[in-house]
Amino acid sequence: MAKIPFITKQKAQEIIAEYPTPFHIYDEKGIRENARRLKEAFSWNKGFKEYFAVKATPTPAILNILKEEGCGTDCSSYAELLMSQKCGFENPDIMFSSNDTPEEEFAFAAKVGAIINLDDITHIDMLERVCGIPETICCRYNPGGTFSVSTDIMDNPGDAKYGMTKQQMKQAFLRLKELGAKEFGIHSFLASNTVSNEYYPTLARILFNLAAELKEETGVHIGFINLSGGVGVPYTPDKEPNDIMVIGQGVKEAFEEILVPAGMGDVKIFTELGRFMLAPYGHLVTKVIHEKHIHKEYVGVDACAANLMRPAMYGAYHHITVLGKEDLPCDHTYDVTGSLCENNDKFAIDRKLPEIDIGDILVIHDTGAHGFSMGYNYNGRLRSAELLLREDGAVVMIRRPETVEDYFATLDGFWDIK
Ligand SMILES: *Cc1c(COP(=O)(O)O)cnc(C)c1O
């Protein structure tokens, strides 16, 4: 399956006339339709809610759109909590799923009315000291070992820093109950970017069985189960995307098989998806500024890893479309590079593409999540603007590009130190 950009070359040229490259652009229509599909897929569960993982795309205009679609936010830092609050999210629409949490962030989370998801049993005492134990509380579970779907090992929870062991979950629930908690949640995140309709149903089975066991052993009321993030997107064009309807049905079957017979049919299902909500609905748009012919063929673009770190950090594949050359044969092989003085600053390595000319506009696909947000300032490179393609075709800026003054702002008053 070819990946088709949500903007044409002509549209890109119009946009660039007003907003120079590089920029990230998001597709409002795609975001809304996808959010509605997710809601529909879980509509069998009365209390279902998606808490969008803010770290994926921490931009108010995006959060506002998702808010209109009925989503809350999932935060893990002070800044994300504050952004959620500024966007008008309030209890019970903010989840605080942090780890290695500073004391003052628990206090702030309590202040903004976030549901607190404890990553560790030792956090109970800290929370009690800092802001008291709230009536509604969640604990994060880590089963250890490896996590498999059918016979495929998908990830390695035994190596992950997150969550509590089963024994600790039980102790934590008993202690929290003693300290006044009334409504309990269970959370777990066992595999990232899964392209499989089986991930959520498999995870759900594990958590539903745990919930039934914990209810039995501790007598607490389990109000919700948070399947967290991890439903992925196909970055390569050969992969089939997840079918969220099938995923929703798979979780429903597990729910009816395990929770309903345990007298827990009132449990609400929560999700904290980031990538699935946004990745396909964002493009990084960049212009070719150089061609270089040495031991390999290079094309240099005006974006760099500071605008999209995933290829440099994980060797991640991001599909590239050369706008206006969609129908030409991919009979050239290029490394597509940014300008950082780091040889891993490559958006693509040995990529088959149509013949590229200076001035061509490239769309780098699936950058809507963990794209802009992972940006950084190495080599004095600045973060780009973020734009939004409205449903009516209008384009608005939703974050201005960084300026060198922004970059120097933390040096105010320090220039003369010798
Ligand atoms: C990162 C993260 C998410 C979102 O993950 P995606 O892979 O973007 O779906 C959800 N919950 C927690 C706690 C996270 O750390």
The ligand as an ORCA input file, in Angstrom:
! r2SCAN-3c Opt
* xyz 0 1
  C       4.317      7.045     26.185
  C       3.179      6.600     27.007
  C       1.905      6.417     26.440
  C       1.651      6.552     24.961
  O       2.342      5.631     24.233
  P       2.100      5.454     22.661
  O       3.123      4.472     22.247
  O       2.295      6.796     22.062
  O       0.697      4.969     22.503
  C       0.876      6.059     27.283
  N       1.057      5.906     28.602
  C       2.251      6.068     29.192
  C       2.372      5.899     30.660
  C       3.342      6.420     28.423
  O       4.548      6.569     29.000
*
